[in-house]
Amino acid sequence: MVIVLFAGMVWYGIRQKNLELHQRYIISSFTCVAYFVTIHIIDWFAMKFIEWIIPDKSIALIPSDAAAWLLPLICFWLYVGVRKIRQAV
């Protein structure tokens, strides 16, 4: 669902000729799509280690999800915010 929202914002941004908005949501969409690939890689290689640290499988999925998409997305939006503040000064 999030990917559909971001894709809609990509389309909206380009229709409004707002290239900055378009660029932000293209990168956000890519991050969310990359989540699906990353989660499979984490599942293949790192889930045994995460489950060893956190035995409860339902709780062990939380750090894997955060590592896969939440942290990169937060880092990107922080980068965009800092860059925008620097440009304003």
C-alpha positions in Angstrom: 0.0 0.0 0.0 2.8 2.4 0.8 4.4 1.8 -2.6 1.1 2.7 -4.3 0.9 5.9 -2.2 4.5 6.9 -3.1 3.8 6.0 -6.8 0.7 8.3 -6.7 2.8 11.1 -5.2 5.4 10.6 -8.0 2.7 11.0 -10.6 1.2 14.0 -8.8 4.6 15.7 -8.5 5.4 15.4 -12.2 1.8 16.5 -13.1 2.3 19.6 -11.0 5.7 20.2 -12.5 7.2 20.0 -9.0 10.5 18.2 -9.8 11.7 18.3 -6.2 8.6 16.5 -4.9 8.8 14.1 -7.8 12.5 13.3 -7.1 11.8 12.8 -3.3 9.0 10.3 -4.0 10.9 8.5 -6.7 13.6 7.8 -4.2 11.1 6.9 -1.5 9.4 4.5 -3.9 12.7 2.9 -4.8 13.5 2.5 -1.1 10.2 0.7 -0.5 10.5 -1.5 -3.5 14.1 -2.4 -2.5 12.6 -3.5 0.9 11.2 -6.6 -0.8 14.5 -7.6 -2.2 16.4 -6.7 1.0 14.0 -8.6 3.2 14.6 -11.8 1.3 18.4 -11.2 1.6 18.0 -10.7 5.4 15.8 -13.8 5.6 18.4 -15.9 3.8 21.5 -14.7 5.6 20.7 -12.8 8.9 17.4 -14.1 10.3 19.1 -17.1 12.0 21.4 -14.6 13.8 18.5 -12.3 14.7 16.4 -15.2 16.0 19.4 -16.4 18.1 19.4 -13.0 19.8 15.6 -12.6 19.9 14.0 -16.0 20.3 10.4 -14.9 19.8 9.9 -14.9 16.0 7.2 -12.2 16.0 9.5 -9.8 17.8 12.5 -10.8 15.8 10.8 -9.5 12.6 10.8 -6.0 14.0 14.6 -5.3 13.7 14.7 -7.0 10.3 11.9 -4.8 9.0 13.6 -1.7 10.4 16.9 -2.6 8.9 15.2 -3.2 5.5 13.2 -0.1 4.9 12.6 2.2 7.9 16.2 3.2 8.6 17.1 3.9 4.9 13.9 5.9 4.5 14.5 8.0 7.6 18.1 8.6 6.6 17.0 9.8 3.2 14.3 12.2 4.5 16.8 13.6 7.1 19.3 14.1 4.3 16.7 16.0 2.2 15.8 18.1 5.2 19.4 19.1 6.0 20.2 19.8 2.4 17.1 22.1 2.1 18.1 24.0 5.3 21.7 24.4 4.0 20.3 25.8 0.7 18.1 28.3 2.6 21.1 29.7 4.5 
